[in-house]
């Protein structure tokens, strides 16, 4: 599970901050700490960094703009909110967020000089945030319940389904008066929903109970919870689980680099590298085996050439065979082929006339044919010999005769007439 380092700046001119590390669910994995901003940089390695700015410096509102294109929306936002702002829009930075069900868009507005001072402070300390939010974005939106986060320097109020409103702590009474007098929107059944108030007191000494006792008579339910360790853990959990409007847009948008992606991809890169190395090793082993087999084949080929063509040096086998075949000339090759066909014709006639005889093997070389036959009896074998020599062109000699069951396997050697003993 990935972790996020949440750094909350108190003010850019003090150089002080507090920070905490949380996981994707908002659970704290490293206790909160405070000090110079540079101290937070020691915990940034391998973690996503998010920065929170004081909500009293950031205006959170909504704008009704039908524009969908992000670049056109950025151009239209300043003019859509110009009448609501007392400052020159050229001195302000506008950032857009999600579009709500009513079609309006969440907007955050901050003075450019303040944002640039914060970015300079973070850069000097070695902190590179991926997102910057107002700390009021960390106050959770609770269904049917208004939430107040009270600190020593500021108070944040958030109605259900609305944007957070921030003021200095001294303005708490005025903020509560406005909240109590504002008209409550009717629910789906046309009834006015009850006022339910959840207060988180993160001040150092805690507000006296008398303040809340006077307020309890004006609401249907009131719950006060003390946060003795401060509000950072709750704000960090809220902004990680449900982010608000990221101020790093337009000219302040972060530029992705290879180094920023490396921590997430290094495992995949290592696996790919290991796979590539394994493939290279496998290819090397296959090449080594093929070379050994090729060398063995070369040795066997040389031995076969030496046995088949004694006295010949190893060379191209095809060329050597062609050379030997053509050594006697084309006429000699043609005469040998004709002699083979004539002999085969005579043998086929003799076997067919004998009956129940068949040729099992035949070998013809240098004009001599050797037959292996299977016949019913020794007389049948001798009959074939006589039929082969009947024309006077061939000589035939029975070389062997072996009984196998009720049949005889015999061998006959046939030579041209006049060469009875040639091999």
DOKE-782900 format. One record per residue (C-alpha): residue number from 1; residue in one letter; x, y, z. Coordinates in Angstrom, 1 decimal. Each point is the difference from the previous one (the first is absolute). Layout:
BEGIN
NUM; A; X; Y; Z
...
This chain:
BEGIN
1; X; 0.0; 0.0; 0.0
2; X; 1.4; 3.4; -1.0
3; X; 0.6; 2.8; 2.5
4; X; -0.5; 3.7; -0.1
5; X; 2.0; 2.7; 1.8
6; X; -2.3; 2.8; 0.9
7; X; 1.8; 3.3; 0.8
8; X; -2.1; 2.8; 1.5
9; X; 1.5; 3.5; -0.2
10; X; -0.8; 2.4; 2.7
11; X; 1.1; 3.1; -1.9
12; X; 2.6; 0.5; -2.7
13; X; 1.8; 2.8; 1.9
14; X; 0.7; -2.2; 3.1
15; X; 1.5; -3.0; -1.8
16; X; -1.8; -2.3; 2.4
17; X; -2.2; -3.0; -0.7
18; X; -1.4; -3.2; 1.4
19; X; -0.1; -3.3; -1.8
20; X; -1.4; -3.5; 0.2
21; X; 0.2; -3.2; -2.1
22; X; -3.3; -1.8; -0.8
23; X; -0.9; -3.0; -2.2
24; X; -2.7; -0.1; -2.7
25; X; -2.8; -0.5; 2.5
26; X; 1.1; 3.1; 2.0
27; X; 1.4; -2.1; 2.9
28; X; 3.1; 1.5; 1.7
29; X; 3.2; -2.0; -0.7
30; X; 2.4; 2.6; 1.5
31; X; -0.7; 2.3; 2.9
32; X; -0.5; 3.7; -0.6
33; X; 3.0; 2.2; 0.4
34; X; 0.7; 3.8; -0.3
35; X; 2.9; 2.3; -0.6
36; X; 1.7; 1.7; -3.0
37; X; -1.2; -1.1; -3.4
38; X; 3.3; -1.7; -0.8
39; X; -0.8; -2.6; 2.7
40; X; -2.8; -1.3; -2.1
41; X; 2.3; -0.6; -3.0
42; X; 1.7; -2.8; 1.9
43; X; -3.3; -2.0; -0.2
44; X; -0.8; 0.6; -3.6
45; X; 2.0; -2.7; -1.7
46; X; -2.2; -2.6; -1.7
47; X; -3.2; 1.7; 1.1
48; X; -2.5; 2.3; -1.7
49; X; 0.2; 3.5; 1.5
50; X; -3.1; 2.2; 0.5
51; X; 0.1; 3.5; 1.5
52; X; -2.7; 1.8; 1.9
53; X; -0.3; 3.8; 0.2
54; X; -1.9; 2.0; 2.6
55; X; -3.6; 0.2; -1.2
56; X; -0.2; 3.7; 1.0
57; X; 2.3; 0.6; -3.0
58; X; -2.1; -2.0; -2.4
59; X; -3.6; 0.8; -1.2
60; X; -2.1; -3.1; -0.7
61; X; -3.1; 0.5; -2.0
62; X; -2.0; -1.3; -3.0
63; X; -0.5; 1.4; -3.5
64; X; -2.8; -0.7; -2.4
65; X; 1.8; -0.5; -3.4
66; X; -1.2; -2.3; -2.8
67; X; 3.5; -0.2; -1.5
68; X; 1.4; -3.5; -0.1
69; X; 3.4; 0.6; -1.6
70; X; 2.6; 0.3; 2.7
71; X; 2.1; 2.7; -1.7
72; X; -3.1; 2.1; -0.8
73; X; -1.3; -0.5; 3.6
74; X; 3.3; 1.4; 1.4
75; X; -0.5; 3.1; -2.2
76; X; -3.6; 0.5; 0.9
77; X; 0.2; -0.5; 3.8
78; X; 1.6; 3.4; 0.9
79; X; -2.7; 1.9; -1.9
80; X; -2.8; -2.1; 1.5
81; X; 1.1; 0.9; 3.5
82; X; 1.2; 3.5; -0.6
83; X; -3.0; 1.7; 1.6
84; X; 0.4; -2.0; 3.2
85; X; 3.6; 0.9; 0.6
86; X; 1.4; 3.3; 1.3
87; X; 3.5; -0.5; -1.4
88; X; 1.2; 0.2; -3.6
89; X; -0.5; -3.4; -1.7
90; X; 3.4; 0.4; -1.6
91; X; 1.5; -0.3; 3.5
92; X; -1.9; -3.2; 0.8
93; X; 0.4; -3.6; -1.0
94; X; -3.1; -2.1; -0.8
95; X; -0.2; -3.8; 0.2
96; X; -3.0; -2.2; -0.8
97; X; -1.1; -3.2; 1.5
98; X; -2.9; -2.5; -0.4
99; X; -3.3; 0.8; -1.6
100; X; -3.0; -0.5; 2.3
101; X; -3.4; -1.5; -0.7
102; X; -1.4; 3.5; -0.4
103; X; 2.5; 0.8; -2.7
104; X; 2.1; 2.4; 2.0
105; X; 3.8; -0.4; 0.3
106; X; 2.1; 0.1; 3.1
107; X; 2.5; 2.9; -0.1
108; X; 2.9; 1.0; 2.1
109; X; 1.5; 3.5; -0.2
110; X; 3.3; 1.2; 1.5
111; X; 2.2; 3.0; -0.3
112; X; 2.8; -0.8; -2.4
113; X; 2.7; 1.5; 2.2
114; X; -1.1; -2.1; 3.0
115; X; 0.1; -3.2; -2.1
116; X; 3.4; 0.8; -1.5
117; X; 1.4; 0.8; 3.4
118; X; -1.2; -3.4; 1.3
119; X; 1.5; -1.8; -3.1
120; X; 3.3; 1.8; 0.5
121; X; 0.1; -1.0; 3.7
122; X; -0.7; -3.6; -0.9
123; X; 2.6; -0.1; -2.8
124; X; 2.6; 1.5; 2.3
125; X; -0.7; -2.7; 2.6
126; X; 0.2; -2.8; -2.7
127; X; -3.7; -0.8; 0.1
128; X; -1.7; -0.6; -3.4
129; X; -3.8; -0.3; 0.5
130; X; -2.2; -1.8; -2.5
131; X; -3.0; 1.9; 1.2
132; X; -0.8; 3.0; 2.1
133; X; -3.4; 0.5; 1.7
134; X; -1.6; 2.4; 2.4
135; X; 0.0; -1.8; 3.4
136; X; -3.8; 0.5; 0.1
137; X; -0.2; -2.7; -2.7
138; X; 1.0; -2.4; 2.7
139; X; -3.3; 0.6; 2.0
140; X; -2.2; -2.9; -1.0
141; X; -3.5; 0.5; -1.5
142; X; -2.3; -1.8; 2.4
143; X; -3.6; -0.7; -1.2
144; X; -2.6; 1.9; 2.0
145; X; 2.7; 1.5; 2.4
146; X; 1.8; 3.3; 0.1
147; X; 3.6; -0.4; 1.0
148; X; 2.1; 2.7; 1.8
149; X; 3.8; -0.4; 0.5
150; X; 1.2; 2.4; 2.6
151; X; 3.8; 0.9; 0.3
152; X; 2.0; 2.7; 1.8
153; X; 0.3; 2.1; -3.2
154; X; -3.0; -0.9; -2.1
155; X; -3.4; -1.6; -0.1
156; X; -1.4; -2.0; -3.0
157; X; -3.7; -0.7; -0.4
158; X; -1.4; -2.3; -2.6
159; X; -3.7; -0.7; -0.7
160; X; -1.0; -3.3; -1.5
161; X; 0.3; 0.1; -3.8
162; X; 1.6; 3.4; 0.1
163; X; 3.5; 1.6; -0.1
164; X; 1.9; 0.8; 3.2
165; X; 0.1; 3.5; 1.4
166; X; 3.0; 1.2; 1.9
167; X; 0.5; 2.9; 2.4
168; X; 2.3; 1.0; 2.8
169; X; -0.8; -1.5; 3.4
170; X; -1.1; 3.4; 1.4
171; X; -2.8; 0.0; -2.6
172; X; -1.5; -3.3; 1.3
173; X; -3.1; 1.8; 1.6
174; X; -0.7; 1.9; -3.2
175; X; 0.4; -3.1; -2.1
176; X; -2.4; -2.0; 2.2
177; X; -2.6; 2.9; -0.1
178; X; 0.1; 0.0; -3.8
179; X; -0.4; -3.7; -0.1
180; X; -2.9; 0.0; 2.4
181; X; -1.9; 2.7; -1.9
182; X; 0.5; -1.3; -3.5
183; X; -2.9; -1.8; -1.7
184; X; 0.2; -3.7; 0.1
185; X; -0.7; -1.7; -3.4
186; X; -3.0; -2.2; 0.0
187; X; 0.5; -3.8; -0.3
188; X; -1.7; -2.2; -2.6
189; X; -3.1; -0.3; 2.1
190; X; -0.4; 3.9; 0.2
191; X; 1.0; 0.0; 3.7
192; X; 2.7; 2.0; 1.6
193; X; 2.9; -2.3; 1.1
194; X; 1.1; 0.2; 3.6
195; X; 3.1; 1.9; 1.0
196; X; 2.6; -2.5; 1.1
197; X; 3.4; 1.3; 1.0
198; X; 3.3; -1.9; 0.4
199; X; 2.8; 2.0; 1.5
200; X; 3.7; -1.0; 0.1
201; X; 1.9; 2.1; 2.5
202; X; 3.7; -0.1; -0.8
203; X; 0.9; 3.1; 2.0
204; X; 2.8; -0.2; 2.5
205; X; -2.1; 0.5; 3.2
206; X; -3.4; -0.9; -1.4
207; X; -3.0; 2.3; -0.1
208; X; -2.2; 0.3; 3.2
209; X; -3.1; -2.2; 0.1
210; X; -2.1; 3.1; 0.7
211; X; 0.4; 1.0; -3.7
212; X; -1.4; -3.2; -1.2
213; X; -2.8; -0.1; 2.6
214; X; -1.4; 3.2; -1.3
215; X; 0.1; -1.3; -3.5
216; X; -1.6; -3.3; 0.9
217; X; -3.4; 1.6; 0.4
218; X; 0.0; 1.2; -3.7
219; X; 0.8; -3.3; -1.7
220; X; -1.6; -3.4; 0.0
221; X; 3.3; -1.9; 0.8
222; X; 3.4; 1.1; 1.1
223; X; 3.2; -2.1; 0.5
224; X; 3.3; 1.4; 1.0
225; X; 3.2; -2.0; -0.4
226; X; 3.4; 1.1; 1.3
227; X; 3.1; -0.5; -2.2
228; X; 2.8; 0.4; 2.5
229; X; 2.7; -1.0; -2.6
230; X; -1.2; 2.6; -2.5
231; X; -2.0; -0.1; -3.2
232; X; 2.7; -1.2; -2.5
233; X; -0.9; -3.7; 0.2
234; X; -3.7; 0.7; -0.8
235; X; 0.8; 2.5; -2.7
236; X; 2.6; -2.4; -1.6
237; X; -2.4; -2.9; 0.0
238; X; -2.8; 2.2; -1.6
239; X; 2.2; 1.4; -2.8
240; X; 1.5; -3.4; -0.9
241; X; -3.3; -1.9; -0.1
242; X; -2.1; 2.8; -1.6
243; X; 2.3; 2.7; -1.6
244; X; -1.3; 3.5; -0.6
245; X; 1.2; 2.5; -2.6
246; X; 3.7; -0.3; -0.9
247; X; 1.6; 3.4; -0.3
248; X; 2.8; -1.3; -2.2
249; X; -1.7; 0.8; -3.3
250; X; 0.9; 2.1; -3.0
251; X; 3.5; 1.5; 0.3
252; X; 0.4; -1.6; 3.4
253; X; -0.8; -3.6; -1.2
254; X; 2.6; -2.6; 0.9
255; X; 2.1; -1.3; -2.9
256; X; 0.4; -3.8; 0.0
257; X; 3.5; -1.3; -0.3
258; X; 1.5; -3.5; -0.3
259; X; 1.2; 0.2; 3.5
260; X; -3.5; 0.6; 1.3
261; X; -1.3; -3.2; -1.7
262; X; 3.0; -2.1; 0.9
263; X; -1.0; -1.1; 3.5
264; X; -3.3; -1.4; -1.3
265; X; 1.5; -1.7; -3.0
266; X; 3.3; -1.3; 1.3
267; X; -1.4; -3.4; 1.0
268; X; -1.5; -0.4; -3.5
269; X; 3.3; 1.1; -1.6
270; X; 2.0; -2.4; 2.1
271; X; -2.3; -2.9; -1.0
272; X; 0.3; 1.0; -3.7
273; X; 3.8; 0.2; 0.3
274; X; 0.1; -3.4; 1.7
275; X; -2.2; -1.5; -2.8
276; X; 2.3; 1.6; -2.6
277; X; 3.1; -1.4; 1.7
278; X; -1.6; -3.5; 0.2
279; X; -0.9; 0.1; -3.7
280; X; 3.6; 1.1; -0.9
281; X; 1.4; -2.8; 2.1
282; X; -2.4; -2.5; -1.5
283; X; 1.0; 1.2; -3.5
284; X; 3.7; -0.3; 0.9
285; X; -0.5; -3.6; 1.3
286; X; -1.9; -0.9; -3.2
287; X; 2.7; 1.5; -2.2
288; X; 2.7; -2.0; 1.9
289; X; -2.0; -3.2; -0.4
290; X; -0.5; 0.6; -3.7
291; X; 3.7; 0.7; -0.5
292; X; 0.9; -3.3; 1.7
293; X; -2.5; -1.9; -2.1
294; X; 1.3; 1.7; -3.2
295; X; 3.5; -0.9; 0.9
296; X; -1.1; -3.6; 0.6
297; X; -1.8; -0.1; -3.3
298; X; 3.1; 1.3; -1.8
299; X; 2.1; -2.8; 1.5
300; X; -2.6; -2.6; -0.9
301; X; -0.2; 1.4; -3.6
302; X; 3.8; 0.0; -0.4
303; X; 0.0; -3.7; 1.1
304; X; -2.8; -0.9; -2.4
305; X; 1.8; 1.8; -2.9
306; X; 3.2; -1.9; 0.9
307; X; -1.8; -3.3; 0.1
308; X; -2.1; 0.6; -3.2
309; X; 2.7; 1.7; -2.0
310; X; 3.3; -1.3; 1.2
311; X; 2.9; 2.4; -0.6
312; X; -2.2; 3.0; -0.5
313; X; 0.4; 3.1; 2.1
314; X; -3.0; 1.4; 1.8
315; X; -1.8; 2.6; -2.2
316; X; -3.4; 0.9; -1.2
317; X; -1.9; -3.4; 0.1
318; X; -2.4; 0.9; -2.8
319; X; 2.8; 1.0; -2.3
320; X; 2.0; -3.2; 0.9
321; X; -3.0; -2.2; -0.8
322; X; -0.8; 1.8; -3.3
323; X; 3.7; -0.3; -1.0
324; X; -0.1; -3.8; 0.6
325; X; -3.3; -0.5; -1.8
326; X; 1.3; 1.9; -3.0
327; X; 3.4; -1.7; -0.1
328; X; -1.1; -2.7; -2.4
329; X; -1.8; 2.4; -2.3
330; X; -3.7; 0.3; -0.9
331; X; 0.1; -3.0; -2.4
332; X; 1.3; -2.3; 2.7
333; X; -2.7; 1.1; 2.4
334; X; -2.7; -0.5; -2.7
335; X; 1.3; -3.5; -0.9
336; X; 0.0; -1.0; 3.7
337; X; -3.6; 1.1; 0.4
338; X; -1.1; -1.9; -3.1
339; X; 1.8; -3.2; 1.3
340; X; -1.9; 0.4; 3.4
341; X; -3.4; 0.3; -1.7
342; X; 0.7; -3.0; -2.3
343; X; 1.1; -2.2; 2.9
344; X; -3.0; 1.1; 2.1
345; X; -2.4; -0.8; -2.9
346; X; 1.4; -3.5; -0.3
347; X; -0.1; -0.6; 3.8
348; X; -3.6; 1.3; 0.3
349; X; -1.1; -2.4; -2.8
350; X; 1.7; -3.0; 1.6
351; X; -1.6; 0.7; 3.5
352; X; -3.5; 0.5; -1.4
353; X; 0.2; -3.3; -2.0
354; X; 1.0; -1.9; 3.1
355; X; -3.0; 0.8; 2.2
356; X; -0.2; 0.6; 3.7
357; X; 3.5; 1.6; -0.1
358; X; 0.9; 3.5; 1.0
359; X; 3.0; 2.3; 0.1
360; X; 1.0; 1.1; 3.5
361; X; 3.2; 2.0; -0.9
362; X; 1.8; 1.1; -3.1
363; X; 3.5; 1.5; -0.4
364; X; 1.6; 1.1; -3.3
365; X; 3.6; 1.2; -0.2
366; X; 2.5; 0.0; -2.9
367; X; -2.2; -2.2; -2.2
368; X; -0.6; -2.7; 2.7
369; X; -3.4; -0.5; 1.6
370; X; -0.5; -1.8; 3.3
371; X; -3.5; -1.3; 0.8
372; X; -1.5; -1.2; 3.3
373; X; -3.2; -2.0; -0.8
374; X; -2.6; -2.0; 2.0
375; X; -1.3; -3.0; -1.9
376; X; -2.2; -3.1; 0.8
377; X; 2.9; -2.5; -0.6
378; X; 3.6; -0.5; -1.1
379; X; -1.4; -1.1; -3.4
380; X; -1.7; 3.4; -0.4
381; X; 3.3; 1.7; 0.7
382; X; 1.8; -2.0; -2.5
383; X; -2.8; 0.6; -2.5
384; X; 0.6; 3.7; 0.3
385; X; 3.7; -0.4; -0.6
386; X; -0.6; -2.0; -3.2
387; X; -2.6; 2.6; -1.3
388; X; 2.5; 2.9; 0.6
389; X; 2.7; -1.8; -2.1
390; X; -2.4; -1.3; -2.6
391; X; 0.7; 2.9; -2.5
392; X; 3.8; -0.5; 0.2
393; X; 0.6; 3.6; 0.9
394; X; 0.4; -0.5; 3.8
395; X; 1.6; -2.5; 2.4
396; X; -1.7; -0.9; 3.3
397; X; 1.4; -1.7; 3.0
398; X; -1.8; -1.1; 3.2
399; X; 2.2; 1.2; 2.8
400; X; -2.1; -1.2; 3.0
401; X; -3.2; -1.8; 0.8
402; X; -1.5; -0.1; 3.5
403; X; -3.2; -1.6; 1.1
404; X; -2.3; 2.3; 2.0
405; X; -3.2; -1.9; 1.0
406; X; -1.7; -1.3; -3.1
407; X; 1.9; 2.4; -2.3
408; X; 3.5; 0.5; -1.2
409; X; 2.0; 3.3; 0.1
410; X; 2.7; 0.0; -2.6
411; X; 2.5; 2.3; -1.5
412; X; 0.9; 0.1; -3.8
413; X; 2.9; 1.9; -1.5
414; X; -0.5; 1.1; -3.6
415; X; 2.8; 1.1; -2.3
416; X; 0.3; 0.8; -3.7
417; X; 0.8; -3.0; -2.2
418; X; 3.7; -0.7; -0.3
419; X; 0.7; 1.3; 3.6
420; X; -1.3; -2.9; 2.2
421; X; 2.5; 0.6; 2.8
422; X; 0.3; 3.8; 0.1
423; X; -0.9; 1.8; 3.1
